[in-house]
Amino acid sequence: MIGGGIPCPVCGMKLQLTIDFMIEHSAAACPKCYSIMQFPKNDKLFDEYKKIKAEMETLKKPLIVTGK
């Protein structure tokens, strides 16, 4: 994960949230202070992200097989 995660807006604890998690779950709670964070949902952006992620996986497969 790049940057170690986003900080909790209340207590500042670094959270290990990924983009995948934030897209699939509309809310999360901080394990330290229990504040609830809601993430905006944009279906068009989510669909675009899924397409790009799938394309990246298909590009990675030949690299894994050949070891290059």
N, C-alpha and C positions, 0 to 999 in steps of 0.2 A: 504494500500500500504506500502511496506517495505521501510524505509528510507526517506519517504517524497517526492520522485520523483527525477529525474535526473536534474542537473542544466543546464541552458542554457550555451553553450560554449562561448558565447560572453559577456553577462551581468551578468551571475551567478544566475539569478532568478531560484528558484526551480520550476520545471514544474510538474504538476500532470499527467504525462503520465504513462500509464500502459503498460505492455508487450502486452496485447491484442490490444491496440491502435497502438503501433509501428509495430505490425505484419500486421494489417489490412490496415494501412495508411503508404505509403512510405515516407511521408514528413509531417512536422508540422512547424508552425511559432511561435516564442516567442511572447506572448502578450505584453511584455514590450519594447523590442528593435526591434521586427519584423524580426529578423534573421530567415532564413529558415534552417531547419535541415532535412537531408535526412537519412533514415534508410535503411540499406542493406536488401535485400529481398532474403530469402533462402527457396524455396518451400519445400524442403525435411524437413527442420527444422520446418517449419510452419505446415506441415502435422503431424509430430511427436508430436508437441505441442498440436494440436487439439485433437489427440487421447488420450493423457495423461490427458488433461483437461476434456474430456468427461468421462474418467474412474474415475477421482476424483469426478465428479458430481454424478455418479452412486453409488459410495461409501458413499457419504454424505447423499443421500436420506434416507436410513434406519436409520441413526443417527438422522435425523430431525423428522421422524415419531415417533420413540421410545423415543426421548428426551435424549438419552444417549450420 
